[in-house]
């Protein structure tokens, strides 16, 4: 794969991940079904666990310190992106719940 192709692939991944975050946000926001919300939460946790396992395997697969450092950096960036997405989704859920629940 040439550098141009790999750059395009990463850009496509970034766009797809942003699209996924938007769709998840929309599903949370529009969901009045608690089971569906719990299911989305479980799926997101599983995605996070799978990502952690993937990056951990990269980190242990090589003795090259530069590869290990890059794997740690990529895992940290991915974790931050997931955490920010979860935070945004949580804010959207709180807003939706507060709109549906009349003041006490």
C-alpha positions as CSV (number, residue, x, y, z in Angstrom):
1,X,0.0,0.0,0.0
2,X,1.5,3.3,-0.9
3,X,1.7,6.2,1.5
4,X,-1.1,8.0,-0.4
5,X,-3.4,5.0,-0.1
6,X,-2.7,4.5,3.6
7,X,-3.4,8.2,4.3
8,X,-6.7,8.0,2.4
9,X,-7.6,4.8,4.3
10,X,-6.9,6.6,7.7
11,X,-8.9,9.6,6.6
12,X,-11.8,7.3,5.6
13,X,-11.5,5.6,9.0
14,X,-11.7,9.0,10.7
15,X,-14.7,10.0,8.7
16,X,-16.4,6.7,9.4
17,X,-15.7,6.9,13.1
18,X,-17.1,10.4,13.3
19,X,-20.2,9.2,11.4
20,X,-20.6,6.3,13.8
21,X,-20.3,8.7,16.8
22,X,-23.1,10.8,15.2
23,X,-25.3,7.8,14.6
24,X,-24.8,6.6,18.2
25,X,-25.6,10.1,19.5
26,X,-28.8,10.1,17.4
27,X,-29.8,6.7,18.6
28,X,-29.3,7.7,22.3
29,X,-31.1,11.0,21.8
30,X,-34.0,9.5,20.0
31,X,-34.3,6.4,22.2
32,X,-37.1,6.2,24.8
33,X,-36.5,2.5,25.0
34,X,-34.3,1.8,28.1
35,X,-33.4,-1.7,26.7
36,X,-32.0,-0.1,23.5
37,X,-30.0,2.4,25.6
38,X,-28.5,-0.4,27.7
39,X,-27.7,-2.4,24.6
40,X,-25.8,0.6,23.1
41,X,-23.9,1.1,26.4
42,X,-22.9,-2.6,26.4
43,X,-21.8,-2.4,22.7
44,X,-19.7,0.7,23.4
45,X,-18.0,-1.0,26.4
46,X,-17.2,-4.1,24.3
47,X,-15.8,-1.8,21.6
48,X,-13.5,-0.2,24.2
49,X,-12.4,-3.5,25.6
50,X,-11.6,-4.9,22.1
51,X,-9.6,-1.8,21.3
52,X,-7.6,-2.1,24.5
53,X,-6.9,-5.8,23.7
54,X,-5.8,-4.8,20.2
55,X,-3.4,-2.2,21.3
56,X,-2.1,-4.3,24.1
57,X,-1.3,-7.1,21.6
58,X,0.5,-4.6,19.4
59,X,2.5,-3.4,22.4
60,X,3.6,-7.0,23.4
61,X,4.1,-8.2,19.8
62,X,7.4,-6.4,19.4
63,X,10.5,-5.6,21.3
64,X,11.2,-2.5,19.2
65,X,10.8,0.4,21.6
66,X,9.6,2.8,18.9
67,X,6.8,0.4,17.9
68,X,5.8,0.0,21.5
69,X,5.8,3.7,22.1
70,X,3.7,4.3,18.9
71,X,1.3,1.6,20.0
72,X,0.9,3.3,23.4
73,X,0.4,6.7,21.8
74,X,-2.2,5.3,19.4
75,X,-4.0,3.5,22.2
76,X,-4.0,6.7,24.3
77,X,-5.4,8.7,21.3
78,X,-8.1,6.1,20.6
79,X,-9.0,6.0,24.3
80,X,-9.3,9.7,24.4
81,X,-11.5,9.8,21.3
82,X,-13.8,7.1,22.8
83,X,-14.0,8.8,26.2
84,X,-14.9,12.1,24.5
85,X,-17.6,10.4,22.5
86,X,-19.0,8.7,25.7
87,X,-19.0,12.1,27.4
88,X,-20.9,13.7,24.6
89,X,-23.3,10.8,24.4
90,X,-23.8,11.0,28.2
91,X,-24.6,14.7,27.9
92,X,-27.1,14.0,25.2
93,X,-28.8,11.3,27.3
94,X,-29.0,13.6,30.3
95,X,-30.5,16.4,28.2
96,X,-33.1,13.9,26.7
97,X,-34.0,12.6,30.2
98,X,-34.3,16.1,31.6
99,X,-36.7,17.1,28.8
100,X,-38.9,14.0,29.3
101,X,-39.0,14.3,33.1
102,X,-41.1,17.1,34.4
103,X,-39.6,19.1,37.3
104,X,-40.4,17.7,40.8
